[in-house]
């Protein structure tokens, strides 16, 4: 009897010790290479959470679409297959127009205006994600978008019939408006698509050009600074709510730090990326007045179309941004 009581006491202590050191593990899928500044920021975010929570919450970052492909990440978080994830907001414009606001050409074409647009967009993002059982942790802008091409582009007419990489509804619509042929290619597939001639031109940041070594196939980057799309880090609300109060605060604090750090990194990477492209033989070109005027017209058409679909909520957001 005594031995049985001792055994019971020992097993109870073991269980209590296990409960005291219980660890929660989250998966965080992301679509970009581990060396991309967004991915590095995610790893720092995960490390900050691990350290500040005393190891109670471990977040594993799965970069380069290794766990889920870019278009699948949002649904994986919503369905609880992953507790958190990083998404490119403009990828989901067909689902809700507000996700595409930062992909409208020349609406916000600098870091200051992109941050201002984010502040106008943020309450609507939080509301929409909340309705879907998720929450926004933070968002970071990509560097300004330019046009990659094999040959000089002096006007939009020079883009006619070119095989154009589309990664979002907005980039597909740009192709339609300039007469290019849109081909849907995600970031993890871009290098191969360029090497095999599946695409021969696209709009993205200097950072994407470096990640994909676009300088091996393309020779020109026209620095149009057309828009600054954002990556958003989202969390499954049930998973977040299941954390204890102190760990929730740790996550929110680490997210706030990651947002500030990420925007600063984006600015730094923009300069570094353009220098790297140039060092590898790419011509960094200031767009001609005609090309700028043509692309501005494309932006005006797309904003008008976007407002027609987004309705009063979208108009209110644009009005708030333009105040």
C-alpha positions in Angstrom: 0.0 0.0 0.0 2.8 2.3 1.0 4.7 1.6 -2.3 1.4 2.3 -4.3 1.0 5.7 -2.5 4.6 6.6 -3.2 4.2 5.6 -6.8 1.0 7.7 -7.1 2.7 10.7 -5.5 5.7 10.4 -7.9 3.4 10.2 -11.0 1.4 13.2 -9.8 4.5 15.2 -9.3 5.7 14.2 -12.8 2.4 15.3 -14.3 2.4 18.6 -12.5 6.0 19.3 -13.6 4.9 18.5 -17.2 2.0 20.9 -17.0 4.3 23.6 -15.6 6.6 23.4 -18.5 3.9 22.7 -21.2 5.0 24.1 -24.5 2.7 25.3 -27.3 4.0 24.9 -30.9 2.9 26.9 -33.9 3.6 26.5 -37.6 4.0 29.7 -39.6 4.1 29.1 -43.4 5.6 31.8 -45.6 6.0 32.0 -49.4 9.4 33.7 -49.8 13.1 32.4 -49.6 14.7 32.2 -46.1 17.1 34.9 -47.2 14.4 37.4 -48.0 14.0 40.2 -45.5 10.4 39.3 -44.8 11.4 35.8 -43.9 14.4 36.9 -41.8 12.0 39.3 -39.9 9.6 36.3 -39.3 12.4 34.3 -37.8 13.4 37.2 -35.5 9.7 37.5 -34.5 9.6 33.8 -33.6 12.8 34.1 -31.7 11.5 37.1 -29.7 8.3 35.2 -28.8 10.3 32.1 -27.7 12.6 34.2 -25.5 10.0 36.5 -24.0 7.6 33.7 -23.3 10.3 31.6 -21.6 9.9 28.9 -24.2 6.2 28.5 -23.6 5.4 29.3 -27.3 7.6 28.0 -30.1 6.9 29.2 -33.6 8.5 27.4 -36.5 8.8 29.5 -39.7 8.4 27.4 -43.0 9.9 29.7 -45.7 9.8 29.4 -49.5 6.4 27.9 -49.7 7.8 24.7 -48.2 4.6 23.9 -46.1 1.9 25.6 -48.1 2.0 27.5 -51.4 1.4 31.2 -51.4 -2.3 31.1 -52.4 -3.0 28.3 -49.8 -1.6 30.0 -46.7 -4.6 32.1 -45.8 -7.0 29.2 -46.0 -4.6 27.0 -43.9 -4.5 29.6 -41.1 -8.3 30.1 -41.3 -8.9 26.3 -41.1 -6.4 25.8 -38.3 -3.9 23.7 -40.4 -1.4 26.3 -39.4 -1.7 28.6 -36.4 -0.2 31.6 -38.2 1.1 32.6 -41.6 2.4 35.3 -43.8 0.3 36.3 -46.9 0.7 38.9 -49.7 -2.5 40.9 -49.2 -3.1 41.7 -52.9 -3.3 37.9 -53.7 -6.8 37.9 -52.1 -8.4 40.9 -53.8 -10.9 38.7 -55.5 -12.1 37.6 -52.1 -12.4 41.1 -50.7 -11.5 44.3 -52.5 -9.8 45.9 -49.4 -7.0 43.3 -49.6 -6.0 44.8 -53.0 -5.9 48.5 -52.0 -2.1 48.5 -51.8 -1.7 47.0 -55.2 -3.4 49.9 -57.1 -0.7 51.5 -59.3 0.4 55.0 -58.2 -2.2 55.3 -55.4 0.6 55.2 -52.8 4.0 55.3 -54.4 6.4 56.1 -51.5 7.0 54.6 -48.0 5.3 57.6 -46.3 2.2 57.3 -48.4 2.2 53.5 -48.1 2.2 53.8 -44.3 -0.6 56.3 -44.5 -2.6 53.9 -46.7 -1.9 51.1 -44.2 -3.3 53.2 -41.4 -6.5 53.8 -43.4 -6.7 50.1 -44.4 -5.8 48.5 -41.1 -9.2 48.8 -39.2 -11.0 47.2 -42.3 -8.4 44.4 -42.4 -8.8 43.7 -38.7 -12.6 43.6 -39.2 -12.5 41.3 -42.2 -10.0 38.9 -40.8 -12.0 38.9 -37.5 -15.1 37.8 -39.4 -13.0 34.9 -40.9 -11.8 33.7 -37.5 -8.4 35.3 -37.8 -6.5 38.4 -36.6 -3.8 40.7 -38.0 -0.5 40.6 -36.1 1.5 43.0 -38.3 2.2 44.0 -41.9 5.3 45.1 -43.8 5.6 46.8 -47.2 7.7 45.5 -50.0 10.0 47.9 -51.7 8.5 50.0 -54.5 7.5 48.1 -57.7 9.2 48.5 -61.1 9.1 46.8 -64.4 11.6 44.1 -65.3 12.1 43.5 -69.1 14.5 42.1 -71.6 14.5 45.2 -73.8 14.0 48.9 -73.4 10.4 50.0 -72.6 9.6 53.5 -73.7 5.8 53.4 -73.5 3.1 51.0 -72.5 2.8 50.0 -76.2 6.2 48.3 -75.9 4.6 45.8 -73.5 2.0 44.6 -76.0 2.0 40.8 -76.4 4.9 40.3 -73.9 4.5 37.2 -71.6 3.9 39.0 -68.3 4.2 37.4 -64.9 1.0 38.0 -62.8 1.0 37.2 -59.1 -2.2 38.9 -58.1 -5.5 40.1 -59.6 -4.0 43.6 -59.9 -0.9 42.5 -61.8 -3.1 40.4 -64.2 -5.3 43.5 -64.8 -2.3 45.6 -65.6 -1.3 43.1 -68.2 -4.8 43.2 -69.8 -4.8 47.0 -69.9 -1.4 47.3 -71.6 -2.0 44.3 -74.0 0.5 41.9 -72.4 -0.2 38.2 -71.9 -0.7 37.5 -68.2 0.8 34.2 -66.8 0.2 33.3 -63.1 3.6 32.6 -61.5 4.3 32.7 -57.7 7.6 33.9 -56.3 9.0 30.5 -55.6 8.5 29.5 -59.3 9.8 32.8 -60.8 13.4 31.8 -61.5 12.4 28.7 -63.5 9.7 30.6 -65.3 12.2 33.2 -66.5 14.8 30.5 -67.4 12.4 28.6 -69.5 10.8 31.6 -71.2 7.4 31.1 -69.6 7.5 34.8 -68.7 9.7 37.6 -70.1 8.6 40.6 -68.1 7.0 41.4 -64.7 6.4 44.1 -62.1 7.9 43.6 -58.7 10.4 45.0 -56.2 14.2 45.0 -56.5 14.2 42.5 -53.7 12.2 39.9 -55.8 14.6 40.5 -58.6 17.6 39.6 -56.4 15.8 36.6 -54.9 15.0 35.2 -58.3 18.3 36.2 -59.9 16.3 37.9 -62.6 19.5 39.6 -63.9 20.5 36.3 -65.4 17.6 36.5 -67.9 16.5 40.2 -67.9 18.6 43.3 -68.5 16.3 46.2 -67.5 14.6 47.4 -64.4 12.4 50.5 -64.9 12.1 52.1 -61.5 8.4 53.2 -61.8 7.8 53.0 -58.0 4.3 52.1 -58.8 3.1 50.7 -55.5 4.3 49.1 -52.3 2.3 45.9 -51.6 2.3 44.5 -48.1 2.9 41.1 -46.6 0.6 40.6 -43.6 1.2 38.1 -40.7 -2.1 36.6 -39.6 -3.0 34.3 -36.8 -5.8 31.9 -36.2 -8.0 33.5 -33.5 -8.8 30.3 -31.7 -5.1 29.4 -31.5 -4.3 32.9 -30.2 -7.1 32.9 -27.7 -6.0 29.6 -26.4 -2.7 31.2 -25.2 -2.6 32.5 -21.6 -2.9 36.2 -21.2 0.9 36.9 -20.7 1.8 34.9 -23.8 -0.7 36.8 -25.8 0.9 40.0 -24.8 4.3 38.6 -25.7 3.0 37.8 -29.2 1.5 41.3 -29.7 4.7 43.0 -28.4 6.9 40.9 -30.7 4.5 41.7 -33.6 4.6 45.4 -33.0 8.5 45.3 -32.9 8.5 43.2 -36.1 6.4 45.7 -37.9 8.7 48.6 -37.1 11.8 46.5 -37.9 10.3 45.2 -41.1 9.5 48.7 -42.6 13.0 49.8 -41.8 14.4 46.7 -43.4 12.3 47.2 -46.5 13.8 50.7 -47.0 17.3 49.4 -46.5 16.7 46.4 -48.8 15.3 48.6 -51.5 18.7 50.5 -51.8 20.7 47.3 -51.4 18.7 45.3 -54.0 19.0 48.0 -56.7 22.7 48.1 -56.1 22.9 44.3 -56.4 20.9 44.2 -59.6 23.2 46.9 -61.1 26.3 45.0 -59.9 25.1 42.0 -61.8 24.7 43.8 -65.1 21.1 45.0 -64.9 20.3 48.5 -66.2 18.4 50.5 -63.6 16.4 53.0 -65.6 14.3 56.0 -64.7 11.1 55.5 -66.7 10.4 57.9 -69.6 7.7 60.6 -69.2 5.6 58.6 -71.7 5.9 55.3 -69.8 5.0 57.1 -66.5 2.0 58.8 -68.1 0.8 55.5 -69.7 1.1 53.6 -66.4 -0.6 56.5 -64.5 -3.6 56.0 -66.8 -3.6 52.3 -66.0 -3.6 53.2 -62.3 -6.5 55.7 -62.8 -8.6 53.0 -64.6 -7.9 50.4 -61.9 -8.7 52.8 -59.0 -12.1 53.6 -60.7 -12.8 49.8 -61.1 -11.7 49.1 -57.6 -14.0 51.8 -56.1 -16.9 50.4 -58.1 -16.4 47.0 -56.5 -15.4 48.1 -53.0 -18.4 50.3 -52.5 -18.9 52.9 -49.7 -16.4 51.1 -47.4 -13.7 51.4 -50.1 -14.5 55.0 -50.8 -14.4 55.8 -47.1 -10.9 54.2 -46.9 -9.6 56.2 -49.9 -11.1 59.4 -48.4 -9.4 58.7 -45.1 -6.1 58.0 -46.9 -6.3 61.2 -48.9 -7.1 63.5 -45.9 
